Amino acid sequence: MAESVTTADLYEGTYYLLGGCELEGIEATRLNGSICCKLTFRGERLAALQREYFGGGASVPLFAFRRSFGQINALVYTAKKKARGRLRREQAAAGGEA
């Protein structure tokens, strides 16, 4: 059975992606006046990958890591942009009703 983990750390998420995990989704939420994204990953090896990452034993091929990090960063940027637009529309609607 595949495990699931949520993180806001893009480096950690990239490590999971390179470890064979699947990016299930990105959730953008408001946090202290800004937008924060949480990445959810699913995979059979998540527990082992977490132990390696947090234990300081993570090792990756640099070029592949850099490319995957860029992809995740672009997805997060898009999610934040959509969330900002949604918040502006909600604020405008609330202001227009008052």
GIDA-V101692 format. One line per field, one symbol per residue. phi: phi as a letter, one per 40 degrees, with the letter a starting at -180 (. if undefined). burial: b if it has 24 or more other C-alpha atoms within 12 Angstrom, else e. A space follows every 50 residues. Layout:
# GIDA-V101692
phi = ???
burial = ???
This chain:
# GIDA-V101692
phi = .ccbababcccccccccccgcbccabbcbcafgbbbbbbbbbacbdcccc cccccgbcbbcdccccccccccccccdccccccccccccccccccccc
burial = eeebbbbbbbbbbbbbbbbebbbeebbbeeeeeebbbbbbbbbebbeebb eeeeeeeeeeeeeebeebbeebbebbeebbeebeeeeeeeeeeeeeee
